[in-house]
Amino acid sequence: MAFVIIDACSQEKAAKCLDVCPADCIKLADTQYVINPNLCIDCGACEVVCPVEAIYHEDELLAEDKHSHLLAINHFR
């Protein structure tokens, strides 16, 4: 499992997550940043620095955020 970025990012885009990601697995896709689950090493560095709390571990997603995650993950298929 990997960390994911939900819709709350689309309003902020502070990009602090890009600076701290050791795996370089985060990219801008359309209106928000997304995490490539194939490259994510589950370190959690991105989650800690997100100013809008838009980053969650995939196992901790709320039902209403799963749609956002599924759309974002399509950028890597």
mmCIF file of the N, C-alpha and C atoms, coordinates in Angstrom:
data_MODEL
# 
_entry.id   MODEL 
# 
loop_
_atom_site.group_PDB 
_atom_site.id 
_atom_site.type_symbol 
_atom_site.label_atom_id 
_atom_site.label_alt_id 
_atom_site.label_comp_id 
_atom_site.label_asym_id 
_atom_site.label_entity_id 
_atom_site.label_seq_id 
_atom_site.pdbx_PDB_ins_code 
_atom_site.Cartn_x 
_atom_site.Cartn_y 
_atom_site.Cartn_z 
_atom_site.occupancy 
_atom_site.B_iso_or_equiv 
_atom_site.pdbx_formal_charge 
_atom_site.auth_seq_id 
_atom_site.auth_comp_id 
_atom_site.auth_asym_id 
_atom_site.auth_atom_id 
_atom_site.pdbx_PDB_model_num 
ATOM 1   N N  . MET A 1 1  ? 0.824   -1.179 0.000   1.00 0.00 ? 1  MET A N  1 
ATOM 2   C CA . MET A 1 1  ? 0.000   0.000  0.000   1.00 0.00 ? 1  MET A CA 1 
ATOM 3   C C  . MET A 1 1  ? 0.873   1.250  0.000   1.00 0.00 ? 1  MET A C  1 
ATOM 4   N N  . ALA A 1 2  ? 0.318   2.329  -0.503  1.00 0.00 ? 2  ALA A N  1 
ATOM 5   C CA . ALA A 1 2  ? 1.062   3.575  -0.630  1.00 0.00 ? 2  ALA A CA 1 
ATOM 6   C C  . ALA A 1 2  ? 0.278   4.728  -0.024  1.00 0.00 ? 2  ALA A C  1 
ATOM 7   N N  . PHE A 1 3  ? 0.934   5.849  0.063   1.00 0.00 ? 3  PHE A N  1 
ATOM 8   C CA . PHE A 1 3  ? 0.253   7.079  0.458   1.00 0.00 ? 3  PHE A CA 1 
ATOM 9   C C  . PHE A 1 3  ? -0.446  7.646  -0.758  1.00 0.00 ? 3  PHE A C  1 
ATOM 10  N N  . VAL A 1 4  ? -1.537  8.379  -0.525  1.00 0.00 ? 4  VAL A N  1 
ATOM 11  C CA . VAL A 1 4  ? -2.311  8.971  -1.608  1.00 0.00 ? 4  VAL A CA 1 
ATOM 12  C C  . VAL A 1 4  ? -2.635  10.423 -1.272  1.00 0.00 ? 4  VAL A C  1 
ATOM 13  N N  . ILE A 1 5  ? -2.906  11.199 -2.295  1.00 0.00 ? 5  ILE A N  1 
ATOM 14  C CA . ILE A 1 5  ? -3.260  12.604 -2.136  1.00 0.00 ? 5  ILE A CA 1 
ATOM 15  C C  . ILE A 1 5  ? -4.708  12.773 -2.578  1.00 0.00 ? 5  ILE A C  1 
ATOM 16  N N  . ILE A 1 6  ? -5.512  13.389 -1.715  1.00 0.00 ? 6  ILE A N  1 
ATOM 17  C CA . ILE A 1 6  ? -6.939  13.553 -2.009  1.00 0.00 ? 6  ILE A CA 1 
ATOM 18  C C  . ILE A 1 6  ? -7.226  14.954 -2.560  1.00 0.00 ? 6  ILE A C  1 
ATOM 19  N N  . ASP A 1 7  ? -8.482  15.211 -2.877  1.00 0.00 ? 7  ASP A N  1 
ATOM 20  C CA . ASP A 1 7  ? -8.913  16.450 -3.531  1.00 0.00 ? 7  ASP A CA 1 
ATOM 21  C C  . ASP A 1 7  ? -8.535  17.742 -2.812  1.00 0.00 ? 7  ASP A C  1 
ATOM 22  N N  . ALA A 1 8  ? -8.346  17.686 -1.516  1.00 0.00 ? 8  ALA A N  1 
ATOM 23  C CA . ALA A 1 8  ? -7.992  18.906 -0.777  1.00 0.00 ? 8  ALA A CA 1 
ATOM 24  C C  . ALA A 1 8  ? -6.727  19.554 -1.341  1.00 0.00 ? 8  ALA A C  1 
ATOM 25  N N  . CYS A 1 9  ? -5.898  18.785 -1.980  1.00 0.00 ? 9  CYS A N  1 
ATOM 26  C CA . CYS A 1 9  ? -4.669  19.304 -2.584  1.00 0.00 ? 9  CYS A CA 1 
ATOM 27  C C  . CYS A 1 9  ? -4.957  20.254 -3.745  1.00 0.00 ? 9  CYS A C  1 
ATOM 28  N N  . SER A 1 10 ? -6.041  20.027 -4.442  1.00 0.00 ? 10 SER A N  1 
ATOM 29  C CA . SER A 1 10 ? -6.305  20.826 -5.640  1.00 0.00 ? 10 SER A CA 1 
ATOM 30  C C  . SER A 1 10 ? -6.486  22.306 -5.337  1.00 0.00 ? 10 SER A C  1 
ATOM 31  N N  . GLN A 1 11 ? -6.828  22.640 -4.112  1.00 0.00 ? 11 GLN A N  1 
ATOM 32  C CA . GLN A 1 11 ? -6.987  24.041 -3.729  1.00 0.00 ? 11 GLN A CA 1 
ATOM 33  C C  . GLN A 1 11 ? -5.692  24.656 -3.207  1.00 0.00 ? 11 GLN A C  1 
ATOM 34  N N  . GLU A 1 12 ? -4.754  23.857 -2.785  1.00 0.00 ? 12 GLU A N  1 
ATOM 35  C CA . GLU A 1 12 ? -3.551  24.369 -2.128  1.00 0.00 ? 12 GLU A CA 1 
ATOM 36  C C  . GLU A 1 12 ? -2.305  24.317 -3.020  1.00 0.00 ? 12 GLU A C  1 
ATOM 37  N N  . LYS A 1 13 ? -1.889  23.126 -3.363  1.00 0.00 ? 13 LYS A N  1 
ATOM 38  C CA . LYS A 1 13 ? -0.690  22.883 -4.176  1.00 0.00 ? 13 LYS A CA 1 
ATOM 39  C C  . LYS A 1 13 ? 0.559   23.556 -3.610  1.00 0.00 ? 13 LYS A C  1 
ATOM 40  N N  . ALA A 1 14 ? 0.790   23.429 -2.314  1.00 0.00 ? 14 ALA A N  1 
ATOM 41  C CA . ALA A 1 14 ? 1.972   24.019 -1.683  1.00 0.00 ? 14 ALA A CA 1 
ATOM 42  C C  . ALA A 1 14 ? 3.249   23.348 -2.159  1.00 0.00 ? 14 ALA A C  1 
ATOM 43  N N  . ALA A 1 15 ? 3.174   22.092 -2.547  1.00 0.00 ? 15 ALA A N  1 
ATOM 44  C CA . ALA A 1 15 ? 4.283   21.315 -3.098  1.00 0.00 ? 15 ALA A CA 1 
ATOM 45  C C  . ALA A 1 15 ? 5.396   21.012 -2.104  1.00 0.00 ? 15 ALA A C  1 
ATOM 46  N N  . LYS A 1 16 ? 5.133   21.145 -0.822  1.00 0.00 ? 16 LYS A N  1 
ATOM 47  C CA . LYS A 1 16 ? 6.142   20.761 0.166   1.00 0.00 ? 16 LYS A CA 1 
ATOM 48  C C  . LYS A 1 16 ? 6.426   19.270 0.080   1.00 0.00 ? 16 LYS A C  1 
ATOM 49  N N  . CYS A 1 17 ? 5.442   18.504 -0.336  1.00 0.00 ? 17 CYS A N  1 
ATOM 50  C CA . CYS A 1 17 ? 5.608   17.058 -0.478  1.00 0.00 ? 17 CYS A CA 1 
ATOM 51  C C  . CYS A 1 17 ? 6.697   16.715 -1.492  1.00 0.00 ? 17 CYS A C  1 
ATOM 52  N N  . LEU A 1 18 ? 6.779   17.495 -2.551  1.00 0.00 ? 18 LEU A N  1 
ATOM 53  C CA . LEU A 1 18 ? 7.809   17.251 -3.561  1.00 0.00 ? 18 LEU A CA 1 
ATOM 54  C C  . LEU A 1 18 ? 9.218   17.393 -2.984  1.00 0.00 ? 18 LEU A C  1 
ATOM 55  N N  . ASP A 1 19 ? 9.383   18.370 -2.122  1.00 0.00 ? 19 ASP A N  1 
ATOM 56  C CA . ASP A 1 19 ? 10.698  18.643 -1.542  1.00 0.00 ? 19 ASP A CA 1 
ATOM 57  C C  . ASP A 1 19 ? 11.184  17.543 -0.615  1.00 0.00 ? 19 ASP A C  1 
ATOM 58  N N  . VAL A 1 20 ? 10.261  16.854 0.058   1.00 0.00 ? 20 VAL A N  1 
ATOM 59  C CA . VAL A 1 20 ? 10.675  15.872 1.065   1.00 0.00 ? 20 VAL A CA 1 
ATOM 60  C C  . VAL A 1 20 ? 10.616  14.423 0.585   1.00 0.00 ? 20 VAL A C  1 
ATOM 61  N N  . CYS A 1 21 ? 10.046  14.168 -0.551  1.00 0.00 ? 21 CYS A N  1 
ATOM 62  C CA . CYS A 1 21 ? 9.893   12.787 -1.023  1.00 0.00 ? 21 CYS A CA 1 
ATOM 63  C C  . CYS A 1 21 ? 11.231  12.200 -1.478  1.00 0.00 ? 21 CYS A C  1 
ATOM 64  N N  . PRO A 1 22 ? 11.736  11.181 -0.779  1.00 0.00 ? 22 PRO A N  1 
ATOM 65  C CA . PRO A 1 22 ? 13.013  10.584 -1.170  1.00 0.00 ? 22 PRO A CA 1 
ATOM 66  C C  . PRO A 1 22 ? 12.895  9.669  -2.395  1.00 0.00 ? 22 PRO A C  1 
ATOM 67  N N  . ALA A 1 23 ? 11.674  9.268  -2.745  1.00 0.00 ? 23 ALA A N  1 
ATOM 68  C CA . ALA A 1 23 ? 11.472  8.347  -3.863  1.00 0.00 ? 23 ALA A CA 1 
ATOM 69  C C  . ALA A 1 23 ? 11.097  9.064  -5.154  1.00 0.00 ? 23 ALA A C  1 
ATOM 70  N N  . ASP A 1 24 ? 10.923  10.382 -5.104  1.00 0.00 ? 24 ASP A N  1 
ATOM 71  C CA . ASP A 1 24 ? 10.539  11.165 -6.277  1.00 0.00 ? 24 ASP A CA 1 
ATOM 72  C C  . ASP A 1 24 ? 9.306   10.562 -6.963  1.00 0.00 ? 24 ASP A C  1 
ATOM 73  N N  . CYS A 1 25 ? 8.292   10.241 -6.157  1.00 0.00 ? 25 CYS A N  1 
ATOM 74  C CA . CYS A 1 25 ? 7.119   9.564  -6.698  1.00 0.00 ? 25 CYS A CA 1 
ATOM 75  C C  . CYS A 1 25 ? 5.895   10.468 -6.812  1.00 0.00 ? 25 CYS A C  1 
ATOM 76  N N  . ILE A 1 26 ? 6.054   11.765 -6.580  1.00 0.00 ? 26 ILE A N  1 
ATOM 77  C CA . ILE A 1 26 ? 4.931   12.695 -6.618  1.00 0.00 ? 26 ILE A CA 1 
ATOM 78  C C  . ILE A 1 26 ? 5.055   13.585 -7.849  1.00 0.00 ? 26 ILE A C  1 
ATOM 79  N N  . LYS A 1 27 ? 3.925   13.737 -8.572  1.00 0.00 ? 27 LYS A N  1 
ATOM 80  C CA . LYS A 1 27 ? 3.942   14.613 -9.741  1.00 0.00 ? 27 LYS A CA 1 
ATOM 81  C C  . LYS A 1 27 ? 2.629   15.380 -9.820  1.00 0.00 ? 27 LYS A C  1 
ATOM 82  N N  . LEU A 1 28 ? 2.653   16.484 -10.539 1.00 0.00 ? 28 LEU A N  1 
ATOM 83  C CA . LEU A 1 28 ? 1.444   17.259 -10.775 1.00 0.00 ? 28 LEU A CA 1 
ATOM 84  C C  . LEU A 1 28 ? 0.691   16.633 -11.938 1.00 0.00 ? 28 LEU A C  1 
ATOM 85  N N  . ALA A 1 29 ? -0.577  16.330 -11.695 1.00 0.00 ? 29 ALA A N  1 
ATOM 86  C CA . ALA A 1 29 ? -1.422  15.738 -12.728 1.00 0.00 ? 29 ALA A CA 1 
ATOM 87  C C  . ALA A 1 29 ? -2.738  16.502 -12.739 1.00 0.00 ? 29 ALA A C  1 
ATOM 88  N N  . ASP A 1 30 ? -2.994  17.189 -13.801 1.00 0.00 ? 30 ASP A N  1 
ATOM 89  C CA . ASP A 1 30 ? -4.194  18.006 -13.931 1.00 0.00 ? 30 ASP A CA 1 
ATOM 90  C C  . ASP A 1 30 ? -4.251  19.075 -12.841 1.00 0.00 ? 30 ASP A C  1 
ATOM 91  N N  . THR A 1 31 ? -5.122  18.898 -11.851 1.00 0.00 ? 31 THR A N  1 
ATOM 92  C CA . THR A 1 31 ? -5.352  19.961 -10.874 1.00 0.00 ? 31 THR A CA 1 
ATOM 93  C C  . THR A 1 31 ? -4.734  19.714 -9.505  1.00 0.00 ? 31 THR A C  1 
ATOM 94  N N  . GLN A 1 32 ? -4.071  18.583 -9.310  1.00 0.00 ? 32 GLN A N  1 
ATOM 95  C CA . GLN A 1 32 ? -3.475  18.309 -8.011  1.00 0.00 ? 32 GLN A CA 1 
ATOM 96  C C  . GLN A 1 32 ? -2.274  17.381 -8.160  1.00 0.00 ? 32 GLN A C  1 
ATOM 97  N N  . TYR A 1 33 ? -1.527  17.257 -7.082  1.00 0.00 ? 33 TYR A N  1 
ATOM 98  C CA . TYR A 1 33 ? -0.411  16.325 -7.071  1.00 0.00 ? 33 TYR A CA 1 
ATOM 99  C C  . TYR A 1 33 ? -0.930  14.918 -6.819  1.00 0.00 ? 33 TYR A C  1 
ATOM 100 N N  . VAL A 1 34 ? -0.239  13.936 -7.373  1.00 0.00 ? 34 VAL A N  1 
ATOM 101 C CA . VAL A 1 34 ? -0.582  12.530 -7.179  1.00 0.00 ? 34 VAL A CA 1 
ATOM 102 C C  . VAL A 1 34 ? 0.688   11.756 -6.854  1.00 0.00 ? 34 VAL A C  1 
ATOM 103 N N  . ILE A 1 35 ? 0.519   10.631 -6.181  1.00 0.00 ? 35 ILE A N  1 
ATOM 104 C CA . ILE A 1 35 ? 1.636   9.779  -5.788  1.00 0.00 ? 35 ILE A CA 1 
ATOM 105 C C  . ILE A 1 35 ? 1.591   8.500  -6.610  1.00 0.00 ? 35 ILE A C  1 
ATOM 106 N N  . ASN A 1 36 ? 2.695   8.166  -7.231  1.00 0.00 ? 36 ASN A N  1 
ATOM 107 C CA . ASN A 1 36 ? 2.800   6.923  -7.982  1.00 0.00 ? 36 ASN A CA 1 
ATOM 108 C C  . ASN A 1 36 ? 2.928   5.781  -6.978  1.00 0.00 ? 36 ASN A C  1 
ATOM 109 N N  . PRO A 1 37 ? 1.925   4.903  -6.884  1.00 0.00 ? 37 PRO A N  1 
ATOM 110 C CA . PRO A 1 37 ? 1.961   3.837  -5.887  1.00 0.00 ? 37 PRO A CA 1 
ATOM 111 C C  . PRO A 1 37 ? 3.052   2.810  -6.139  1.00 0.00 ? 37 PRO A C  1 
ATOM 112 N N  . ASN A 1 38 ? 3.530   2.746  -7.373  1.00 0.00 ? 38 ASN A N  1 
ATOM 113 C CA . ASN A 1 38 ? 4.595   1.796  -7.701  1.00 0.00 ? 38 ASN A CA 1 
ATOM 114 C C  . ASN A 1 38 ? 5.960   2.276  -7.220  1.00 0.00 ? 38 ASN A C  1 
ATOM 115 N N  . LEU A 1 39 ? 6.095   3.578  -6.985  1.00 0.00 ? 39 LEU A N  1 
ATOM 116 C CA . LEU A 1 39 ? 7.368   4.135  -6.536  1.00 0.00 ? 39 LEU A CA 1 
ATOM 117 C C  . LEU A 1 39 ? 7.373   4.522  -5.060  1.00 0.00 ? 39 LEU A C  1 
ATOM 118 N N  . CYS A 1 40 ? 6.193   4.719  -4.470  1.00 0.00 ? 40 CYS A N  1 
ATOM 119 C CA . CYS A 1 40 ? 6.085   5.151  -3.081  1.00 0.00 ? 40 CYS A CA 1 
ATOM 120 C C  . CYS A 1 40 ? 6.701   4.102  -2.149  1.00 0.00 ? 40 CYS A C  1 
ATOM 121 N N  . ILE A 1 41 ? 7.548   4.557  -1.231  1.00 0.00 ? 41 ILE A N  1 
ATOM 122 C CA . ILE A 1 41 ? 8.207   3.642  -0.294  1.00 0.00 ? 41 ILE A CA 1 
ATOM 123 C C  . ILE A 1 41 ? 7.561   3.692  1.093   1.00 0.00 ? 41 ILE A C  1 
ATOM 124 N N  . ASP A 1 42 ? 6.415   4.307  1.212   1.00 0.00 ? 42 ASP A N  1 
ATOM 125 C CA . ASP A 1 42 ? 5.647   4.376  2.466   1.00 0.00 ? 42 ASP A CA 1 
ATOM 126 C C  . ASP A 1 42 ? 6.404   5.024  3.620   1.00 0.00 ? 42 ASP A C  1 
ATOM 127 N N  . CYS A 1 43 ? 7.215   6.005  3.329   1.00 0.00 ? 43 CYS A N  1 
ATOM 128 C CA . CYS A 1 43 ? 7.993   6.637  4.403   1.00 0.00 ? 43 CYS A CA 1 
ATOM 129 C C  . CYS A 1 43 ? 7.172   7.634  5.217   1.00 0.00 ? 43 CYS A C  1 
ATOM 130 N N  . GLY A 1 44 ? 6.129   8.230  4.607   1.00 0.00 ? 44 GLY A N  1 
ATOM 131 C CA . GLY A 1 44 ? 5.264   9.161  5.309   1.00 0.00 ? 44 GLY A CA 1 
ATOM 132 C C  . GLY A 1 44 ? 5.777   10.586 5.394   1.00 0.00 ? 44 GLY A C  1 
ATOM 133 N N  . ALA A 1 45 ? 6.918   10.871 4.784   1.00 0.00 ? 45 ALA A N  1 
ATOM 134 C CA . ALA A 1 45 ? 7.480   12.225 4.844   1.00 0.00 ? 45 ALA A CA 1 
ATOM 135 C C  . ALA A 1 45 ? 6.524   13.249 4.238   1.00 0.00 ? 45 ALA A C  1 
ATOM 136 N N  . CYS A 1 46 ? 5.839   12.894 3.191   1.00 0.00 ? 46 CYS A N  1 
ATOM 137 C CA . CYS A 1 46 ? 4.921   13.813 2.522   1.00 0.00 ? 46 CYS A CA 1 
ATOM 138 C C  . CYS A 1 46 ? 3.714   14.132 3.404   1.00 0.00 ? 46 CYS A C  1 
ATOM 139 N N  . GLU A 1 47 ? 3.216   13.136 4.093   1.00 0.00 ? 47 GLU A N  1 
ATOM 140 C CA . GLU A 1 47 ? 2.032   13.318 4.942   1.00 0.00 ? 47 GLU A CA 1 
ATOM 141 C C  . GLU A 1 47 ? 2.284   14.358 6.030   1.00 0.00 ? 47 GLU A C  1 
ATOM 142 N N  . VAL A 1 48 ? 3.450   14.333 6.602   1.00 0.00 ? 48 VAL A N  1 
ATOM 143 C CA . VAL A 1 48 ? 3.797   15.216 7.719   1.00 0.00 ? 48 VAL A CA 1 
ATOM 144 C C  . VAL A 1 48 ? 3.843   16.685 7.302   1.00 0.00 ? 48 VAL A C  1 
ATOM 145 N N  . VAL A 1 49 ? 4.296   16.967 6.087   1.00 0.00 ? 49 VAL A N  1 
ATOM 146 C CA . VAL A 1 49 ? 4.492   18.360 5.670   1.00 0.00 ? 49 VAL A CA 1 
ATOM 147 C C  . VAL A 1 49 ? 3.299   18.976 4.939   1.00 0.00 ? 49 VAL A C  1 
ATOM 148 N N  . CYS A 1 50 ? 2.294   18.208 4.630   1.00 0.00 ? 50 CYS A N  1 
ATOM 149 C CA . CYS A 1 50 ? 1.151   18.735 3.878   1.00 0.00 ? 50 CYS A CA 1 
ATOM 150 C C  . CYS A 1 50 ? 0.356   19.729 4.738   1.00 0.00 ? 50 CYS A C  1 
ATOM 151 N N  . PRO A 1 51 ? 0.262   20.990 4.306   1.00 0.00 ? 51 PRO A N  1 
ATOM 152 C CA . PRO A 1 51 ? -0.421  22.010 5.112   1.00 0.00 ? 51 PRO A CA 1 
ATOM 153 C C  . PRO A 1 51 ? -1.945  21.880 5.142   1.00 0.00 ? 51 PRO A C  1 
ATOM 154 N N  . VAL A 1 52 ? -2.516  21.103 4.227   1.00 0.00 ? 52 VAL A N  1 
ATOM 155 C CA . VAL A 1 52 ? -3.974  20.960 4.196   1.00 0.00 ? 52 VAL A CA 1 
ATOM 156 C C  . VAL A 1 52 ? -4.423  19.535 4.531   1.00 0.00 ? 52 VAL A C  1 
ATOM 157 N N  . GLU A 1 53 ? -3.510  18.733 5.020   1.00 0.00 ? 53 GLU A N  1 
ATOM 158 C CA . GLU A 1 53 ? -3.806  17.346 5.397   1.00 0.00 ? 53 GLU A CA 1 
ATOM 159 C C  . GLU A 1 53 ? -4.505  16.590 4.264   1.00 0.00 ? 53 GLU A C  1 
ATOM 160 N N  . ALA A 1 54 ? -3.930  16.677 3.075   1.00 0.00 ? 54 ALA A N  1 
ATOM 161 C CA . ALA A 1 54 ? -4.495  16.022 1.898   1.00 0.00 ? 54 ALA A CA 1 
ATOM 162 C C  . ALA A 1 54 ? -3.813  14.695 1.582   1.00 0.00 ? 54 ALA A C  1 
ATOM 163 N N  . ILE A 1 55 ? -2.882  14.269 2.429   1.00 0.00 ? 55 ILE A N  1 
ATOM 164 C CA . ILE A 1 55 ? -2.147  13.036 2.168   1.00 0.00 ? 55 ILE A CA 1 
ATOM 165 C C  . ILE A 1 55 ? -2.449  12.028 3.274   1.00 0.00 ? 55 ILE A C  1 
ATOM 166 N N  . TYR A 1 56 ? -2.855  10.844 2.833   1.00 0.00 ? 56 TYR A N  1 
ATOM 167 C CA . TYR A 1 56 ? -3.218  9.770  3.753   1.00 0.00 ? 56 TYR A CA 1 
ATOM 168 C C  . TYR A 1 56 ? -2.591  8.472  3.273   1.00 0.00 ? 56 TYR A C  1 
ATOM 169 N N  . HIS A 1 57 ? -2.407  7.553  4.208   1.00 0.00 ? 57 HIS A N  1 
ATOM 170 C CA . HIS A 1 57 ? -2.037  6.203  3.790   1.00 0.00 ? 57 HIS A CA 1 
ATOM 171 C C  . HIS A 1 57 ? -3.287  5.596  3.168   1.00 0.00 ? 57 HIS A C  1 
ATOM 172 N N  . GLU A 1 58 ? -3.119  4.846  2.128   1.00 0.00 ? 58 GLU A N  1 
ATOM 173 C CA . GLU A 1 58 ? -4.243  4.281  1.381   1.00 0.00 ? 58 GLU A CA 1 
ATOM 174 C C  . GLU A 1 58 ? -5.203  3.493  2.284   1.00 0.00 ? 58 GLU A C  1 
ATOM 175 N N  . ASP A 1 59 ? -4.679  2.833  3.290   1.00 0.00 ? 59 ASP A N  1 
ATOM 176 C CA . ASP A 1 59 ? -5.517  2.063  4.214   1.00 0.00 ? 59 ASP A CA 1 
ATOM 177 C C  . ASP A 1 59 ? -6.405  2.948  5.082   1.00 0.00 ? 59 ASP A C  1 
ATOM 178 N N  . GLU A 1 60 ? -6.085  4.234  5.197   1.00 0.00 ? 60 GLU A N  1 
ATOM 179 C CA . GLU A 1 60 ? -6.808  5.140  6.076   1.00 0.00 ? 60 GLU A CA 1 
ATOM 180 C C  . GLU A 1 60 ? -7.767  6.081  5.346   1.00 0.00 ? 60 GLU A C  1 
ATOM 181 N N  . LEU A 1 61 ? -7.964  5.870  4.059   1.00 0.00 ? 61 LEU A N  1 
ATOM 182 C CA . LEU A 1 61 ? -8.869  6.734  3.294   1.00 0.00 ? 61 LEU A CA 1 
ATOM 183 C C  . LEU A 1 61 ? -10.306 6.597  3.759   1.00 0.00 ? 61 LEU A C  1 
ATOM 184 N N  . LEU A 1 62 ? -10.987 7.712  3.849   1.00 0.00 ? 62 LEU A N  1 
ATOM 185 C CA . LEU A 1 62 ? -12.413 7.710  4.137   1.00 0.00 ? 62 LEU A CA 1 
ATOM 186 C C  . LEU A 1 62 ? -13.161 7.342  2.857   1.00 0.00 ? 62 LEU A C  1 
ATOM 187 N N  . ALA A 1 63 ? -14.362 6.833  2.992   1.00 0.00 ? 63 ALA A N  1 
ATOM 188 C CA . ALA A 1 63 ? -15.146 6.408  1.828   1.00 0.00 ? 63 ALA A CA 1 
ATOM 189 C C  . ALA A 1 63 ? -15.304 7.527  0.809   1.00 0.00 ? 63 ALA A C  1 
ATOM 190 N N  . GLU A 1 64 ? -15.541 8.756  1.290   1.00 0.00 ? 64 GLU A N  1 
ATOM 191 C CA . GLU A 1 64 ? -15.750 9.870  0.354   1.00 0.00 ? 64 GLU A CA 1 
ATOM 192 C C  . GLU A 1 64 ? -14.480 10.283 -0.387  1.00 0.00 ? 64 GLU A C  1 
ATOM 193 N N  . ASP A 1 65 ? -13.315 9.859  0.089   1.00 0.00 ? 65 ASP A N  1 
ATOM 194 C CA . ASP A 1 65 ? -12.053 10.208 -0.563  1.00 0.00 ? 65 ASP A CA 1 
ATOM 195 C C  . ASP A 1 65 ? -11.569 9.129  -1.523  1.00 0.00 ? 65 ASP A C  1 
ATOM 196 N N  . LYS A 1 66 ? -12.174 7.968  -1.502  1.00 0.00 ? 66 LYS A N  1 
ATOM 197 C CA . LYS A 1 66 ? -11.720 6.879  -2.371  1.00 0.00 ? 66 LYS A CA 1 
ATOM 198 C C  . LYS A 1 66 ? -11.912 7.210  -3.838  1.00 0.00 ? 66 LYS A C  1 
ATOM 199 N N  . HIS A 1 67 ? -12.953 7.943  -4.179  1.00 0.00 ? 67 HIS A N  1 
ATOM 200 C CA . HIS A 1 67 ? -13.189 8.334  -5.570  1.00 0.00 ? 67 HIS A CA 1 
ATOM 201 C C  . HIS A 1 67 ? -12.035 9.205  -6.070  1.00 0.00 ? 67 HIS A C  1 
ATOM 202 N N  . SER A 1 68 ? -11.612 10.155 -5.273  1.00 0.00 ? 68 SER A N  1 
ATOM 203 C CA . SER A 1 68 ? -10.493 11.029 -5.621  1.00 0.00 ? 68 SER A CA 1 
ATOM 204 C C  . SER A 1 68 ? -9.234  10.214 -5.854  1.00 0.00 ? 68 SER A C  1 
ATOM 205 N N  . HIS A 1 69 ? -8.982  9.263  -4.993  1.00 0.00 ? 69 HIS A N  1 
ATOM 206 C CA . HIS A 1 69 ? -7.794  8.419  -5.105  1.00 0.00 ? 69 HIS A CA 1 
ATOM 207 C C  . HIS A 1 69 ? -7.838  7.584  -6.372  1.00 0.00 ? 69 HIS A C  1 
ATOM 208 N N  . LEU A 1 70 ? -8.973  7.009  -6.688  1.00 0.00 ? 70 LEU A N  1 
ATOM 209 C CA . LEU A 1 70 ? -9.081  6.161  -7.870  1.00 0.00 ? 70 LEU A CA 1 
ATOM 210 C C  . LEU A 1 70 ? -8.859  6.956  -9.145  1.00 0.00 ? 70 LEU A C  1 
ATOM 211 N N  . LEU A 1 71 ? -9.326  8.189  -9.177  1.00 0.00 ? 71 LEU A N  1 
ATOM 212 C CA . LEU A 1 71 ? -9.079  9.038  -10.343 1.00 0.00 ? 71 LEU A CA 1 
ATOM 213 C C  . LEU A 1 71 ? -7.596  9.356  -10.470 1.00 0.00 ? 71 LEU A C  1 
ATOM 214 N N  . ALA A 1 72 ? -6.957  9.657  -9.357  1.00 0.00 ? 72 ALA A N  1 
ATOM 215 C CA . ALA A 1 72 ? -5.544  10.014 -9.378  1.00 0.00 ? 72 ALA A CA 1 
ATOM 216 C C  . ALA A 1 72 ? -4.672  8.839  -9.798  1.00 0.00 ? 72 ALA A C  1 
ATOM 217 N N  . ILE A 1 73 ? -5.001  7.667  -9.338  1.00 0.00 ? 73 ILE A N  1 
ATOM 218 C CA . ILE A 1 73 ? -4.166  6.501  -9.641  1.00 0.00 ? 73 ILE A CA 1 
ATOM 219 C C  . ILE A 1 73 ? -4.199  6.156  -11.127 1.00 0.00 ? 73 ILE A C  1 
ATOM 220 N N  . ASN A 1 74 ? -5.256  6.574  -11.839 1.00 0.00 ? 74 ASN A N  1 
ATOM 221 C CA . ASN A 1 74 ? -5.339  6.323  -13.276 1.00 0.00 ? 74 ASN A CA 1 
ATOM 222 C C  . ASN A 1 74 ? -4.243  7.037  -14.051 1.00 0.00 ? 74 ASN A C  1 
ATOM 223 N N  . HIS A 1 75 ? -3.607  8.029  -13.479 1.00 0.00 ? 75 HIS A N  1 
ATOM 224 C CA . HIS A 1 75 ? -2.525  8.729  -14.158 1.00 0.00 ? 75 HIS A CA 1 
ATOM 225 C C  . HIS A 1 75 ? -1.291  7.848  -14.323 1.00 0.00 ? 75 HIS A C  1 
ATOM 226 N N  . PHE A 1 76 ? -1.227  6.736  -13.608 1.00 0.00 ? 76 PHE A N  1 
ATOM 227 C CA . PHE A 1 76 ? -0.051  5.868  -13.659 1.00 0.00 ? 76 PHE A CA 1 
ATOM 228 C C  . PHE A 1 76 ? -0.317  4.549  -14.357 1.00 0.00 ? 76 PHE A C  1 
ATOM 229 N N  . ARG A 1 77 ? -1.456  4.407  -14.959 1.00 0.00 ? 77 ARG A N  1 
ATOM 230 C CA . ARG A 1 77 ? -1.782  3.159  -15.663 1.00 0.00 ? 77 ARG A CA 1 
ATOM 231 C C  . ARG A 1 77 ? -1.709  3.344  -17.145 1.00 0.00 ? 77 ARG A C  1 
# 
